[in-house]
Amino acid sequence: MRYGKAIRICRAAKGLSQKELAAKAGIGSSHISLIEAGKRSPSLGTVEKICEALNVPTHLVMLLAADPRDVRAEHMENLKDLSGMILQLLVGAESRKKEKDERRHHSS
C-alpha cells in the first residue's frame, strides 16, 4: 500500500498544507512529510486520524493507496477512474456545503 501518495492526493484536493493536516490530525508535520515521501508507513490508527482530519473515508484512502501489484492489470484503470470520481464527489460535496452555509449566513 502506498499511503503517502493517497494522503498527498486527498490533502491537496482539500487544499491543506502538511502543517495544517498535521494540526487537524494531532500528529507531527514531519511525520506527515515522511509518510507522503514514502519513508514511513503509517499505522492503521494514524491513517484513521488523517482520514478523519481530511473528512475522507478510510476506504477511499485505502483504494487510492492500492499498489498496482495488488490489483490485476485489467482492473487498475477502473480503480483509478473510480477513486478519482469518488474524490471529486467528496470535494464537491464539501464545497457545496460551504456555499450553502455562506448563503445561509448572509441571508440572516
Backbone as ProteinMPNN parsed JSONL, in Angstrom:
{"seq_chain_A": "MRYGKAIRICRAAKGLSQKELAAKAGIGSSHISLIEAGKRSPSLGTVEKICEALNVPTHLVMLLAADPRDVRAEHMENLKDLSGMILQLLVGAESRKKEKDERRHHSS", "coords_chain_A": {"N_chain_A": [[0.842, -1.183, 0.0], [0.503, 2.18, -0.813], [0.397, 4.572, 1.026], [1.329, 7.181, 1.364], [1.179, 8.536, -1.123], [-1.589, 8.46, -1.528], [-2.547, 9.932, 0.672], [-1.35, 12.402, 0.166], [-2.674, 13.112, -2.222], [-5.354, 13.363, -1.338], [-5.039, 15.338, 0.615], [-4.13, 17.505, -0.914], [-6.349, 17.841, -2.57], [-8.156, 18.772, -0.738], [-7.058, 21.171, -0.186], [-5.161, 21.656, 1.811], [-2.189, 22.324, 3.712], [0.73, 20.394, 4.632], [1.35, 20.977, 7.259], [-1.069, 22.06, 8.213], [-2.751, 19.823, 7.973], [-1.463, 18.076, 9.729], [-1.848, 19.403, 12.187], [-4.653, 19.275, 12.4], [-4.978, 16.522, 12.553], [-3.602, 15.866, 14.771], [-0.956, 15.014, 14.857], [2.607, 15.018, 14.228], [3.972, 17.382, 11.881], [6.275, 16.675, 10.544], [6.068, 13.951, 10.536], [3.888, 13.547, 8.826], [5.07, 14.507, 6.49], [7.122, 12.587, 6.121], [5.566, 10.287, 5.742], [4.157, 10.949, 3.374], [6.319, 11.127, 1.655], [6.967, 8.539, 1.423], [8.714, 7.39, 3.17], [7.996, 6.503, 5.633], [5.744, 4.149, 6.978], [2.437, 4.466, 7.776], [0.63, 3.63, 10.782], [-2.469, 1.83, 11.151], [-4.089, 3.234, 12.89], [-3.012, 5.819, 12.684], [-3.561, 6.352, 9.993], [-6.34, 6.407, 10.141], [-6.717, 8.667, 11.826], [-5.716, 10.661, 10.155], [-7.471, 10.465, 7.991], [-9.857, 11.164, 9.235], [-9.257, 13.813, 9.905], [-9.079, 14.851, 7.358], [-11.631, 14.518, 6.566], [-12.413, 12.374, 4.979], [-13.361, 9.192, 3.815], [-11.85, 6.289, 5.221], [-11.747, 4.092, 3.591], [-11.548, 5.181, 1.023], [-8.965, 6.268, 1.014], [-7.517, 3.933, 1.299], [-8.194, 2.69, -1.101], [-7.054, 4.493, -2.933], [-4.441, 4.108, -2.183], [-3.779, 1.609, -3.043], [-1.506, -0.673, -4.311], [-0.297, -1.181, -7.574], [0.539, -3.81, -7.97], [-1.093, -5.187, -6.319], [-3.478, -5.415, -7.547], [-5.192, -6.791, -10.307], [-4.026, -6.155, -13.591], [-5.929, -5.464, -15.585], [-7.941, -4.34, -14.108], [-6.933, -2.123, -12.864], [-7.018, 0.429, -14.149], [-9.739, 0.966, -14.051], [-10.048, 1.2, -11.278], [-8.526, 3.502, -10.789], [-10.021, 5.427, -12.172], [-12.451, 5.249, -10.758], [-11.661, 5.932, -8.117], [-10.86, 8.56, -8.53], [-13.289, 9.752, -9.289], [-14.792, 9.4, -6.936], [-13.324, 10.934, -5.139], [-13.664, 13.478, -6.287], [-16.426, 13.763, -5.921], [-16.543, 13.855, -3.116], [-15.034, 16.174, -2.521], [-16.497, 18.031, -3.96], [-18.986, 17.867, -2.644], [-18.309, 18.87, -0.154], [-17.605, 21.475, -0.861], [-20.066, 22.415, -1.829], [-21.533, 22.342, 0.537], [-20.206, 24.292, 2.064], [-20.754, 26.571, 0.5], [-23.548, 26.681, 0.755], [-23.782, 27.08, 3.522], [-22.564, 29.601, 3.683], [-24.355, 31.167, 2.17], [-26.603, 30.942, 3.764], [-25.694, 32.211, 6.051], [-25.303, 34.831, 5.106], [-27.875, 35.576, 4.432], [-29.116, 35.857, 6.825]], "CA_chain_A": [[0.0, 0.0, 0.0], [1.247, 3.432, -0.915], [-0.422, 5.545, 1.74], [1.846, 8.532, 1.173], [0.602, 9.104, -2.346], [-3.023, 8.626, -1.306], [-2.746, 11.038, 1.62], [-0.972, 13.624, -0.544], [-3.751, 13.424, -3.163], [-6.509, 13.838, -0.576], [-4.672, 16.608, 1.266], [-4.104, 18.542, -1.951], [-7.728, 18.056, -3.004], [-8.818, 19.546, 0.318], [-6.4, 22.471, -0.104], [-4.453, 21.79, 3.087], [-0.741, 22.102, 3.753], [1.093, 19.304, 5.534], [1.274, 21.515, 8.615], [-2.482, 22.168, 8.576], [-3.256, 18.466, 8.165], [-0.863, 17.55, 10.962], [-2.528, 20.026, 13.323], [-6.013, 18.726, 12.485], [-4.9, 15.096, 12.889], [-2.942, 15.708, 16.062], [0.338, 14.342, 14.699], [3.646, 15.946, 13.795], [4.042, 17.666, 10.445], [7.394, 15.919, 9.969], [5.563, 12.587, 10.316], [3.097, 13.637, 7.587], [6.04, 14.641, 5.406], [7.776, 11.292, 5.915], [4.573, 9.365, 5.176], [3.923, 11.338, 1.981], [7.537, 10.846, 0.886], [7.136, 7.09, 1.352], [9.802, 6.982, 4.058], [7.381, 5.897, 6.808], [4.439, 3.529, 6.765], [1.604, 4.813, 8.921], [-0.189, 2.583, 11.394], [-3.877, 1.981, 10.817], [-4.583, 4.318, 13.736], [-2.576, 7.09, 12.09], [-4.344, 6.526, 8.763], [-7.69, 6.791, 10.56], [-6.65, 10.053, 12.301], [-5.526, 11.52, 8.983], [-8.727, 10.444, 7.231], [-10.828, 11.956, 9.992], [-8.864, 15.21, 9.75], [-9.383, 15.228, 5.976], [-13.045, 14.259, 6.329], [-12.407, 11.454, 3.847], [-13.467, 7.817, 4.306], [-10.627, 5.483, 5.227], [-11.82, 3.198, 2.42], [-11.063, 5.901, -0.155], [-7.505, 6.345, 1.103], [-7.012, 2.587, 1.02], [-8.352, 2.479, -2.542], [-6.026, 5.293, -3.601], [-3.127, 3.598, -1.803], [-3.564, 0.262, -3.583], [-0.337, -0.856, -5.159], [-0.684, -1.871, -8.812], [0.802, -5.246, -7.87], [-2.175, -5.777, -5.536], [-4.682, -5.445, -8.374], [-4.931, -7.28, -11.663], [-3.781, -5.048, -14.513], [-7.125, -5.036, -16.315], [-8.83, -3.616, -13.198], [-6.253, -0.955, -12.296], [-7.515, 1.664, -14.755], [-11.076, 1.182, -13.489], [-9.877, 1.686, -9.913], [-8.063, 4.891, -10.859], [-11.178, 6.244, -12.551], [-13.399, 5.229, -9.651], [-11.149, 6.702, -6.979], [-10.912, 9.972, -8.925], [-14.684, 10.196, -9.23], [-15.2, 9.466, -5.528], [-12.65, 12.088, -4.547], [-14.347, 14.67, -6.791], [-17.712, 13.837, -5.231], [-16.313, 14.29, -1.739], [-14.595, 17.57, -2.523], [-17.647, 18.807, -4.43], [-19.994, 17.903, -1.583], [-17.82, 19.775, 0.88], [-17.702, 22.832, -1.414], [-21.48, 22.784, -1.859], [-21.95, 22.588, 1.925], [-19.659, 25.588, 2.456], [-21.52, 27.603, -0.198], [-24.874, 26.721, 1.374], [-23.605, 27.709, 4.829], [-22.286, 31.02, 3.462], [-25.6, 31.811, 1.747], [-27.476, 30.984, 4.94], [-25.131, 33.228, 6.945], [-25.515, 36.15, 4.513], [-29.317, 35.895, 4.385], [-29.608, 36.044, 8.201]], "C_chain_A": [[0.885, 1.244, 0.0], [0.421, 4.559, -0.293], [0.032, 6.976, 1.507], [1.231, 9.224, -0.017], [-0.883, 9.396, -2.141], [-3.311, 9.816, -0.388], [-2.414, 12.36, 0.948], [-2.072, 14.062, -1.511], [-4.952, 14.017, -2.426], [-6.231, 15.184, 0.081], [-4.695, 17.748, 0.265], [-5.517, 18.86, -2.437], [-8.509, 18.896, -1.999], [-8.177, 20.918, 0.509], [-5.674, 22.723, 1.209], [-2.952, 21.618, 2.907], [-0.479, 20.911, 4.67], [0.956, 19.757, 6.988], [-0.169, 21.605, 9.086], [-3.089, 20.784, 8.839], [-2.737, 17.878, 9.469], [-1.566, 18.108, 12.195], [-3.931, 19.452, 13.505], [-6.005, 17.273, 12.956], [-4.246, 14.853, 14.246], [-1.653, 14.903, 15.985], [1.344, 15.349, 14.161], [3.685, 16.152, 12.285], [5.205, 16.926, 9.785], [6.963, 14.472, 9.702], [4.718, 12.54, 9.033], [4.041, 13.686, 6.394], [6.708, 13.306, 5.086], [6.822, 10.263, 5.313], [4.367, 9.672, 3.7], [5.122, 11.045, 1.09], [7.79, 9.343, 0.748], [8.242, 6.566, 2.243], [9.304, 6.37, 5.367], [6.051, 5.289, 6.387], [3.584, 3.842, 7.983], [0.887, 3.594, 9.486], [-1.633, 2.821, 10.956], [-4.491, 3.114, 11.634], [-4.229, 5.685, 13.188], [-3.355, 7.375, 10.816], [-5.755, 6.996, 9.127], [-7.732, 8.237, 11.055], [-6.547, 11.018, 11.118], [-6.818, 11.597, 8.177], [-9.8, 11.274, 7.924], [-10.532, 13.444, 9.838], [-9.195, 15.729, 8.351], [-10.873, 15.137, 5.661], [-13.226, 13.421, 5.052], [-12.519, 10.033, 4.405], [-12.139, 7.066, 4.205], [-10.584, 4.572, 3.999], [-11.273, 3.878, 1.173], [-9.544, 5.968, -0.144], [-6.9, 4.978, 0.803], [-7.12, 2.261, -0.47], [-7.276, 3.233, -3.315], [-4.621, 4.754, -3.341], [-2.809, 2.232, -2.394], [-2.369, 0.247, -4.535], [-0.772, -1.601, -6.417], [-0.441, -3.381, -8.761], [-0.289, -5.973, -7.093], [-3.439, -6.008, -6.37], [-4.325, -5.962, -9.76], [-4.899, -6.104, -12.63], [-5.054, -4.559, -15.193], [-8.102, -4.259, -15.431], [-8.226, -2.306, -12.693], [-6.803, 0.351, -12.857], [-8.916, 1.985, -14.227], [-10.99, 1.725, -12.075], [-9.416, 3.14, -9.886], [-9.226, 5.813, -11.191], [-12.164, 6.365, -11.392], [-12.914, 6.078, -8.487], [-11.151, 8.197, -7.295], [-12.318, 10.533, -8.841], [-15.156, 10.344, -7.789], [-14.576, 10.687, -4.865], [-13.317, 13.387, -5.003], [-15.701, 14.854, -6.119], [-17.551, 14.359, -3.814], [-15.928, 15.757, -1.666], [-15.747, 18.466, -2.951], [-18.714, 18.933, -3.366], [-19.58, 18.867, -0.486], [-17.928, 21.225, 0.409], [-19.147, 23.31, -1.432], [-21.992, 23.095, -0.456], [-21.45, 23.956, 2.386], [-20.44, 26.725, 1.806], [-22.9, 27.773, 0.426], [-24.802, 27.422, 2.726], [-23.36, 29.213, 4.692], [-23.548, 31.77, 3.044], [-26.548, 31.963, 2.933], [-27.005, 32.092, 5.889], [-25.424, 34.641, 6.426], [-26.993, 36.541, 4.488], [-29.893, 36.135, 5.776], [-29.573, 37.487, 8.608]], "O_chain_A": [[1.877, 1.328, 0.724], [-0.169, 5.382, -0.994], [-0.793, 7.887, 1.456], [0.808, 10.376, 0.077], [-1.374, 10.454, -2.534], [-4.217, 10.607, -0.651], [-3.129, 13.343, 1.142], [-2.37, 15.252, -1.61], [-5.498, 15.041, -2.835], [-7.092, 16.064, 0.097], [-5.214, 18.827, 0.552], [-5.843, 20.021, -2.686], [-9.414, 19.642, -2.372], [-8.684, 21.74, 1.273], [-5.58, 23.861, 1.667], [-2.502, 20.857, 2.051], [-1.37, 20.475, 5.4], [0.496, 18.997, 7.84], [-0.468, 21.267, 10.231], [-3.839, 20.595, 9.797], [-3.487, 17.256, 10.221], [-1.847, 17.37, 13.139], [-4.351, 19.174, 14.629], [-6.91, 16.841, 13.67], [-4.334, 13.756, 14.798], [-1.296, 14.195, 16.928], [0.96, 16.419, 13.689], [3.461, 15.221, 11.512], [5.135, 16.587, 8.604], [7.438, 13.844, 8.755], [4.828, 11.597, 8.25], [3.835, 12.986, 5.403], [6.844, 12.938, 3.919], [7.223, 9.46, 4.47], [4.396, 8.768, 2.865], [4.962, 10.748, -0.094], [8.71, 8.923, 0.046], [8.668, 5.421, 2.094], [10.084, 5.79, 6.123], [5.331, 5.839, 5.554], [3.967, 3.516, 9.107], [0.577, 2.649, 8.761], [-1.968, 3.893, 10.451], [-5.321, 3.869, 11.126], [-5.046, 6.605, 13.222], [-3.767, 8.511, 10.58], [-6.295, 7.893, 8.479], [-8.675, 8.964, 10.744], [-7.208, 12.057, 11.089], [-7.211, 12.675, 7.731], [-10.557, 11.996, 7.275], [-11.449, 14.246, 9.66], [-9.546, 16.896, 8.179], [-11.326, 15.616, 4.621], [-14.055, 13.715, 4.191], [-11.838, 9.702, 5.375], [-11.407, 7.2, 3.224], [-9.517, 4.315, 3.441], [-10.611, 3.239, 0.355], [-8.903, 5.751, -1.172], [-5.878, 4.887, 0.123], [-6.229, 1.624, -1.033], [-6.662, 2.689, -4.233], [-3.722, 4.917, -4.165], [-1.686, 1.747, -2.259], [-2.265, 1.072, -5.443], [-1.541, -2.558, -6.33], [-1.136, -4.145, -9.431], [-0.417, -7.194, -7.174], [-4.353, -6.713, -5.942], [-3.284, -5.612, -10.316], [-5.675, -5.159, -12.486], [-5.237, -3.353, -15.359], [-8.996, -3.588, -15.946], [-8.944, -1.466, -12.15], [-7.029, 1.293, -12.097], [-9.237, 3.148, -13.984], [-11.762, 2.608, -11.7], [-9.869, 3.92, -9.049], [-9.395, 6.858, -10.564], [-12.648, 7.455, -11.088], [-13.682, 6.862, -7.93], [-11.418, 9.013, -6.413], [-12.52, 11.655, -8.378], [-15.845, 11.309, -7.458], [-15.244, 11.393, -4.109], [-13.515, 14.297, -4.198], [-16.082, 15.975, -5.784], [-18.326, 15.203, -3.363], [-16.448, 16.498, -0.831], [-15.954, 19.535, -2.377], [-19.295, 20.006, -3.2], [-20.412, 19.599, 0.05], [-18.3, 22.104, 1.186], [-19.432, 24.46, -1.097], [-22.797, 24.009, -0.278], [-22.191, 24.7, 3.029], [-20.756, 27.721, 2.457], [-23.365, 28.898, 0.604], [-25.65, 28.255, 3.046], [-23.877, 30.005, 5.479], [-23.789, 32.885, 3.508], [-27.212, 32.988, 3.082], [-27.82, 32.819, 6.459], [-25.752, 35.538, 7.204], [-27.316, 37.729, 4.521], [-31.038, 36.57, 5.901], [-29.951, 37.821, 9.731]]}, "name": "protein", "num_of_chains": 1, "seq": "MRYGKAIRICRAAKGLSQKELAAKAGIGSSHISLIEAGKRSPSLGTVEKICEALNVPTHLVMLLAADPRDVRAEHMENLKDLSGMILQLLVGAESRKKEKDERRHHSS"}
